[in-house]
Amino acid sequence: MIKVLVPVDFSETSEKALAYACQIFNSSPLEVTVLHIFGTHSTALMMKSIDGLLIKDAKEKLKTLLEKIKKTSPHVQFKTQLVKSYAVQAIVSYGNSDAFDLIVMGTNGASGLKEVFLGSIAGGVISKTKAPVVVVPSKYNLNRPLNIIFALNNIKLLEKTNLSALSLISKLNDSTTTALHVALGTTDEFHLDELRYGDLNLKVKNIQGSGNINKDINTYLTENNADLLCLIRSKKDLLTRIFDDSVTLKQTFSSSIPILVLHEEEV
């Protein structure tokens, strides 16, 4: 059974992330743990007087949320967790427990990767967890990930990365998965038409970079009607290249589709 962790704050954004988690694994037995984190307070008096109200309110909202989502996701087994903690700390703790195949989170705003990786709760989780994370934009219209773009600048990272989450999503949705390589020069190419790692078949697409990798990826996603962007997080990865550019480029890169972030495994 696939096990997914979905943090919720009862916003439309987090509800959309929950719906997306159920949708992408629609054809498989699925257990979703819905995690709600309520805040810490500075004094014991405040904790005593407020915590009870917060817990009661959260339980009622969780009940309402699950009643709603179960109508469209009868195949899913749901669990709920209420935790008093800081959001990033709690989510990372759950994600690093090896109890989950994937974390699915929502993110607000329209600034795409800039927000996801530079300061949001999702960014904090991604930087600290070893679990794969899917980030779902608040304005995304839910679709199955039939066309997955795996942006990859270093083929050797494939040997150091657990690709199980990508492979699972691709297989269950019968997705076409393309490894996109943005070449910096005429010799900077993979020289392959296809890659195979375990159950994952990757078509390879080399495109000549314009010098603005943000624009290159964004343009490719749009022109090819991508449903999901996959990236690997490592010390010397594509994310580093994206954010090594100028502040202007950081601000202009956006992704209107969900992003799956995998992690290079440390040796």
Beta strands, then each sheet from edge to edge (+ up, - down):
strand 1: 2-7
strand 2: 30-38
strand 3: 76-84
strand 4: 102-107
strand 5: 133-137
strand 6: 147-151
strand 7: 176-183
strand 8: 194-197
strand 9: 200-208
strand 10: 228-233
strand 11: 259-263
sheet 1: 3+ 2+ 1+ 4+ 5+ 11- 10- 6- 7- 9- 8+
end
